[in-house]
Structures are given as structure tokens and as C-alpha cells.
């Protein structure tokens, strides 16, 4: 059989079978293998027999190993032997054909074994996912746009790198020599020669002196240090080139090459959570256990300088020996294309590459610090939030605290020392806070205060990093450099730490730049005997190594604790929501700002309601209040003096003069006062009415404060006074009563006024003389001695009035003497002043009674007035006076109403809006005016939800970065 493509054909009968390629095969029977011929002859006879179906032939061939073995017939002879041999050969061929399956299985098994071995080898490799942040995600998106040829040309050639590499054979010989030297010193034998040290068997060159050996060791140490510095410079050059490349990539992404929305960085998300927590509880709630890097140290120990070196900019105000850090400053460091700084609550970016922007930033920080300090205090616990971005900056969040002091000096508050200690402890008691302890290396270690404080808060040193500053001064001043070694090895102080670092932050000049400080620090440690003699390790020096170590520790702490803190806030949210559902099931969760907006809308609705007051209501209120304000002046200073002259001509002249004086000096001002008071009362009335319409009583304090402040700010338009004066003067000049209703209205107005005055006068007289006989008998009351004297005087003066009904308003001196003598005759001693006071009230009552009787007579006098008849009994000049007063009141009320509705109500509404806007921007004011457990609970719910959402977004981004 022959398999061509997917078909099997019988080759014994030379059948034509088409292949997949269209090629046909024709093979003669004689050229086939004997096996095929035997099979064909056994089942089908000779070649001329009918050809079988190829399917049958194929099925037979594929199951050849299972063919039945027929025994040879007797007498068959050679034919039976040939068949037996042919079947043995067939079985052999079948066995050999099985080898392909064995080979195929071996290939598959070998491939699987190789794959499993590769996976095991791959699992043994370290996890580099922690360092994905070195190259942001969008860099891979830009990979196609970066010119790789230019990048390859920018990298150093292999020959240059080979030149920088040391001679490893020479180093091996040197280290072998050092090893042999040390072993010979300990054993007392001479050292081995460096060139023959590799054999370790030659003993020919052991005649070197110890002095030459020591020089050789020093030379080897110098070579080693020189090689290390050469490596360091190469790494710095590569880092600089990498920094420039990253800056270019970030700038391209910043310009929006991909036209996508830029997401917030991981550190920015984390910083937002810390800002919310800072606003949530200014006293630093102990439940806030999110990691921060807390920078603490003695005053002037170099805390700010270390932070500036990490931020790569001189961003903080500086002073010589005085306290500059007066409040905690939270600095969020992140990477960005430009070196800029900005505050959390401000949109201005400070370019840290420009000196004028740096000076402006330092000035702004100083102003914010001084503003946060309350009167009478030196430091503040209020946190200032600042973000710094730039190429190559390590991502972390640092909090710079005020320096710890030992003594309160002049000008400081008495509790400054305790306040700084409490602020430092509040931040350090966070179990996930990383403590960056700064120690001044230029002063005696025994004078340090902060080390004891740090030891109390972190006794095991699990989250403390110790930094020794001003090492250059320490090396110069200390007689024993081993003391520095003891400090950085943690053997001098009782405190423990995760790591110890030694840094140099400049020469002490405030004008030094960051680059110059870095160069000075590098030069110092290159030439320092501390590093050369092995007292300091290479990884323990420079602020760059410090920032890398702090950043690694910070992110490790974040990854270990952030999910636990998210669970804490989740539980807190559940508790708060449960409390709200139990106490306020039918109320929406409105925080203070939302409640303020609701109250603001209600107050504005109440102000708008003032414009809906009807003109009749305004005028009635204004007329009534204005008359109450001026009635006393009209009666006492105008009407009574004029009416007591008993002459119509004198009456009119006196009235005109007094009305003119009153209009020029007092009346317009009194009218404006009345209008302003009316507007206030109506405003308060509407607010009280709204309060009764199912309004929330939580807004009462706010509404009262808004009303008082709006009224305080409102000033009446003074130009209205001049026009009002003219209107009132013209109204009082008019004397023509045109119709009977006006006459009757004036008489009624006069009658009501006189009756009210008469009633008041009788009440005064009653108080003067005391209770009458009926009250004395019924209520068991007695008169006082003064009341008895006044009662006797009253009786004597009433006799005088009966005798002289037309008596004038004043008693003559002889009449006073007569009354006094009459009273002395009844054994009553009386003072002349008392007689005159009593006479004034009695005459006033007598005059008002006569005026009321005359008012009744004038009710029928309009006819005579209209025709100008002169009749002494019906001469009603007083009625005309009251008509003039009444008309002036009506016109004034109308004028004031127009001014109120057209101008003052709108101005008051404007003032209310301004007050509401000012209150809305004052967080402290809102906290004072909108209070209660309901408000605080809603505030806590909002903050906890916001914190939880921010934390979940941060955790999601953190997992993606992993």
C-alpha cells in the first residue's frame, strides 16, 4: 500500500490514486515488495483478478499485525514455507513501524520536561516588579516614538566602559596579598609576596619588612577607594543622562502626545488622603496610622537643610540660630518633567529653577507659618501642605516639624517647649510613621535632646533612621574620629535605628545652591579619612543614598499598612452609617456645607418675600410708627404752646414757625429712622414666619447672625433725606381742606390724639396724689407723705381753676404765694416748685378737656371754614393743624414706601447675599453657626467615605504598580 496525502491506495494492482497536488502514481506489480505481492495473491489471486475496493485494502493493510495465520496445507511444500517466512517478516516490519510512536512520545515528553525546567529556573529569578516605578507606564507607550539609534549613540561605548573597569587580576593579587599579610601577622610569620600569592606554595620571598607592608596596604586601600569613586562617577554620569532622558519623556507626555487624560501619580493619590485626614482632624487623630516620614531634630540641627537636599531646592526660609519652622510642613515629593512647587490650596506654580520664584516661595511659607500661629503663641499645630515635583526626585511624603528646644527664650510663649514636644509626640506615636532623626554632628552628642524623645517613641528602632549632619565640621573639630564611627554604628546613643547616615548639607551659607552643596559633599567624602579608613561605609554617606533609603523604607511601610488602614476606615464608616440610620432615619445626610447652602436659599427666599408686601401694608405701618415717634414733639412743642396763646393769629404764626423749624432739623431724619426700623422689623417678621413653617431649627443661629450682620452693613441712602425734606415742607404748608371727609378725618385724628394725652395726664396726676378713698378702703392702700402734700396742693389749685376758667398756663408769683399760705393754714408745708409742677399737670388736664369739647363743636364747623366766616366759637385752627400733620404723615409714608420697595429692599437683599458669601468662605464661622450632633455626624460620614474611596483608589493603583 502507498499513502499519498490523506488517501491509501493499493499499489499491488497499480490503481491510480489522485494526490492533493494532483500527481498520479503508477507502480508496476513486479517492483513491489514481496510482502505486498503475497498479500495480493493470497486474497485476490493473480494480477488479472478483479481489483478490490481501495478502502478494503487500506483497512487490511493498517491491521496487518492482526492477520489470521492459516496453517499450511499438507503437501504444499515450498509454498507453505514461503508464506510462513513472509508473515514473520510482516510482523517484524509491524514492530519497527511502532518506533515512530515511541519517538513521537519521547519528543513530547522531552518538550514538557524542558518547559517545566524553564519555569522552575524562571521562578528562581528575583522579583523586579518593585522597580517598575523607575520607568513609568507611559514610557512604554512612547517606546516607538523614541529614536533608539540616538539613544544607543548617547550611551558610552564598550571600549570606554572597559577603560573604566579595573584590572581584576591585579585586584585579585592585591586582595590575596592582603589576606596573606593579615594571616602572617596573626601567626607571626612573614607575609607572602603579592605576585607569588596565587601559588601559596612558594616561600622564597618572605623578607619584606613590616613598614613596607603597611605602605603597601595603604596603597591598596587608596587604589580601592579610587576605583570605587571611579565607579561612582560613572554611575552619576549615567544617572544624569537617564534623568535628562526621563525629563524629555515626561515633557513629551506632559504636552499630550497621546491625547489622553493624564492620571494622578501614586504619590499624589496618597498625599490627597493625608490632606483629607489633616483637614478632618487638626489635632492628629490617633486612628490615622498611615505612613509618613517625620523629620525631627534639635533646633538648628540641619533638619530643613536635609529636607531641601532631598527636594533638590532651597524652598524653606532660613535664619541664623532663630526658630524658622513654626508649624508642621507636609512636603509631597514626586517626579515630574519640571522642577516646580505648589501649595494644596493655591493654583500658582513656583519654578524652582528661578531664584525669584524660590524667594517668593520662601516668603509665602513664612507668611503662612506666621498666619497659622495664634496670638500669644510661638508655634502652631496647623499643617501647611506643599508639593514639590521634579526629575529624579524620590517619591515620598515628609513632614518637617519645629525644632526641639531645651530653653524658652525671650519673645517665646511660656509653653513653647511643651507645645513642640506634644506636636512631635503626636506625629511620632503613629506606629507606621518613619522617624528621620537629625543630629548635629558639630556639637557634643550629650547635648542632644531629640535622641531621648525618639527613644521613647520607638525604643526598638524599627522605624527610625538616624542622620548625622555637618560631618565636615565634626571631622575638623573632633580630636577622635572614632566618635563619629561610634555614632553611625549606633554605639554612642541609647537609641536604636534601622540605618545610620552621615551627610554634609553645605558650608553654612544661605546663598549656596543645591548643586554646589552636592559638589562640596562629594569632594568632602572623596578626601575624607572617615571613608578612607573604613569608619564610614560608602552606602552610609551623601544625601542621595539617604533619600533612596528613606524612599524604600517609606514605600515598604505603605505597602504593609495601607490595606489595614483602609479596613479601619471601612469599619468606622459602618458605625457612623448605623448611628445615622438609627437617629435620623428620614433625613438626608447633609454635611455642614450642604446645610449652609440650604439655609442660604431659605434666607434669600425670605428676603425676596419683602418685595411681596403690599403698598397699603407698608404705608399703614410707616404712618403709625412715624406718628408714635413724633406725636410727643407735635403736642408738647407745637400744639400746646400755640393753643395756649388764646389768639388765632398768634396760634397760626407760632404753628408755622415751629413746623418750619421741625421740618428743617428733625422731621426728615426721624422719618428715615422709622423707615429703617420698619424694614428691620418686617425682615425679622418674615424670618420668624418661615421658622414656623416646618423649617429646620438648626439654622436659627445662622439666620440671626445673617440678619444682624446685614442690618449692620446696610446704610440708608442719604440723598433721599433732602428730597424728603422738601416733600414734608410742602405738605405742611398746605392749609386747604377740600372736602368734608378730610375735615371729619382730621377731627377724628385730633380727638384720638387728645384723648390719649388726657389719659396719660390723668395717670400722671393719679401717681402724684396716690390712691383715692375708694382704693384705700377696698385695697388697703395708704398715701405717702409726699402724695398727701400733693393731694392737698391739687385740691387748692383746682379751686383756683374753677374761679378762673380762662387762666393762663403759668401761675403768677402772687398766686403761688397765696396757695402756699392757704396750705400752711392747713398745716401743710409745701415748696413753690412742687406747686408749679402740680399746676402744670392740672392745667394740662384742664386744657385738654376744653380742647376735646371744642373738637366736638368743630365737627359742624366745616361750612364756616369753607366760607371763611369768623366766629370765635367755631374758629377751628387746631383742626387745620392736625389735618396738616395727618396729611404730612400720609405723604411721608407714601414716599418712604416707594423708597423702600424700589431701593432699600434690593440693597438689603444685596447685603444679605454678601454676608452669606462671606460666611460661606469662613469655615470657622460656619462651624460656630451650624452646630449639633447631626451636623458633626454628617461631616464625619462625608470625610470617612472620601478617605475610604481615596484609599481604595490608591490601593488599586499600588497593586497595578506591583
C-alpha positions, 0 to 999 in steps of 0.5 A: 500500500502507498499513502499519498496525502490523506488517501491509501491506495493499493499499489499491488494492482497499480490503481491510480490514486489522485494526490492533493497536488494532483500527481498520479502514481503508477507502480508496476506489480513486479517492483513491489515488495514481496510482502505486498505481492503475497498479500495480493495473491493470497486474497485476490489471486493473480494480477488479472483478478478483479481489483478490490475496493481501495478502502478494503485494502487500506483497512487490511493493510493498517491491521496487518499485525492482526492477520489470521495465520492459516496453517499450511496445507499438507503437501504444499511444500515450498509454498507453505514455507514461503508464506510462513517466512513472509508473515514473520517478516510482516510482523517484524516490519509491524514492530519497527513501524511502532518506533515512530510512536515511541519517538513521537512520545519521547519528543513530547515528553522531552518538550514538557520536561524542558518547559517545566525546567524553564519555569522552575529556573524562571521562578528562581529569578528575583522579583523586579516588579518593585522597580517598575516605578523607575520607568513609568507606564507611559514610557512604554507607550512612547517606546516607538516614538523614541529614536533608539539609534540616538539613544544607543549613540548617547550611551558610552561605548564598550571600549570606554566602559572597559577603560573604566573597569579595573584590572581584576587580576591585579585586584585579585593579587592585591586582595590575596596579598592582603589576606596573606599579610593579615594571616602572617601577622596573626601567626607571626610569620612573614607575609607572602609576596603579592605576585607569588600569592596565587601559588601559596606554595612558594616561600622564597620571598618572605623578607619584606619588612613590616613598614613596607607592608603597611605602605603597601596596604595603604596603597591598596586601600587608596587604589580601592577607594579610587576605583570605587569613586571611579565607579561612582562617577560613572554611575552619576554620569549615567544617572544624569543622562537617564534623568535628562532622558526621563525629563524629555519623556515626561515633557513629551507626555506632559504636552499630550502626545497621546491625547489622553487624560493624564492620571494622578501619580501614586504619590499624589493619590496618597498625599490627597488622603493625608490632606483629607485626614489633616483637614478632618482632624487638626489635632492628629487623630490617633486612628490615622496610622498611615505612613509618613516620614517625620523629620525631627531634630534639635533646633538648628540641627540641619533638619530643613537643610536635609529636607531641601537636599532631598527636594533638590531646592532651597524652598524653606526660609532660613535664619541664623540660630532663630526658630524658622519652622513654626508649624508642621510642613507636609512636603509631597515629593514626586517626579515630574518633567519640571522642577516646580512647587505648589501649595494644596490650596493655591493654583500658582506654580513656583519654578524652582529653577528661578531664584525669584520664584524660590524667594517668593516661595520662601516668603509665602511659607513664612507668611503662612507659618506666621498666619497659622500661629495664634496670638500669644503663641510661638508655634502652631499645630496647623499643617501647611501642605506643599508639593514639590515635583521634579526629575529624579526626585524620590517619591515620598511624603515628609513632614518637617516639624519645629525644632526641639528646644531645651530653653524658652527664650525671650519673645517665646510663649511660656509653653513653647517647649511643651507645645513642640514636644506634644506636636512631635509626640503626636506625629511620632506615636503613629506606629507606621510613621518613619522617624528621620532623626537629625543630629548635629554632628558639630556639637557634643552628642550629650547635648542632644535632646531629640535622641531621648524623645525618639527613644521613647517613641520607638525604643526598638528602632524599627522605624527610625533612621538616624542622620548625622549632619555637618560631618565636615565640621565634626571631622575638623573639630573632633580630636577622635574620629572614632566618635563619629564611627561610634555614632553611625554604628549606633554605639554612642546613643541609647537609641536604636535605628534601622540605618545610620547616615552621615551627610554634609548639607553645605558650608553654612551659607544661605546663598549656596545652591543645591548643586554646589552643596552636592559638589562640596559633599562629594569632594568632602567624602572623596578626601575624607579619612572617615571613608578612607579608613573604613569608619564610614561605609560608602552606602552610609554617606551623601544625601542621595543614598539617604533619600533612596533609603528613606524612599524604600523604607517609606514605600515598604511601610505603605505597602504593609499598612495601607490595606489595614488602614483602609479596613479601619476606615471601612469599619468606622464608616459602618458605625457612623452609617448605623448611628445615622440610620438609627437617629435620623432615619428620614433625613438626608445626610447633609454635611455642614456645607450642604446645610449652609447652602440650604439655609442660604436659599431659605434666607434669600427666599425670605428676603425676596418675600419683602418685595411681596408686601403690599403698598397699603401694608407698608404705608399703614405701618410707616404712618403709625410708627412715624406718628408714635415717634413724633406725636410727643414733639407735635403736642408738647412743642407745637400744639400746646404752646400755640393753643395756649396763646388764646389768639388765632393769629398768634396760634397760626404764626407760632404753628408755622414757625415751629413746623418750619423749624421741625421740618428743617432739623428733625422731621426728615431724619426721624422719618428715615429712622422709622423707615429703617426700623420698619424694614428691620422689623418686617425682615425679622417678621418674615424670618420668624414666619418661615421658622414656623413653617416646618423649617429646620431649627438648626439654622436659627443661629445662622439666620440671626447672625445673617440678619444682624450682620446685614442690618449692620452693613446696610446704610440708608441712602442719604440723598433721599433725606433732602428730597424728603425734606422738601416733600414734608415742607410742602405738605405742611404748608398746605392749609386747604381742606377740600372736602368734608371727609378730610375735615371729619378725618382730621377731627377724628385724628385730633380727638384720638390724639387728645384723648390719649394725652388726657389719659396719660395726664390723668395717670400722671396726676393719679401717681402724684396724689396716690390712691383715692378713698375708694382704693384705700378702703377696698385695697388697703392702700395708704398715701405717702407723705409726699402724695398727701402734700400733693393731694392737698396742693391739687385740691387748692389749685383746682379751686383756683381753676374753677374761679378762673376758667380762662387762666393762663398756663403759668401761675403768677408769683402772687398766686403761688404765694397765696396757695402756699399760705392757704396750705400752711393754714392747713398745716401743710408745708409745701415748696413753690416748685412742687406747686408749679409742677402740680399746676402744670399737670392740672392745667394740662388736664384742664386744657385738654378737656376744653380742647376735646369739647371744642373738637366736638363743636368743630365737627359742624364747623366745616361750612364756616371754614369753607366760607371763611366766616369768623366766629370765635366759637367755631374758629377751628385752627387746631383742626387745620393743624392736625389735618396738616400733620395727618396729611404730612404723615400720609405723604411721608409714608407714601414716599418712604414706601416707594423708597423702600420697595424700589431701593432699600429692599434690593440693597438689603437683599444685596447685603444679605447675599454678601454676608452669606458669601462671606460666611460661606468662605469662613469655615470657622464661622460656619462651624460656630453657626451650624452646630449639633450632633447631626451636623458633626455626624454628617461631616464625619460620614462625608470625610470617612467615605472620601478617605475610604474611596481615596484609599481604595483608589490608591490601593488599586493603583499600588497593586497595578504598580506591583 
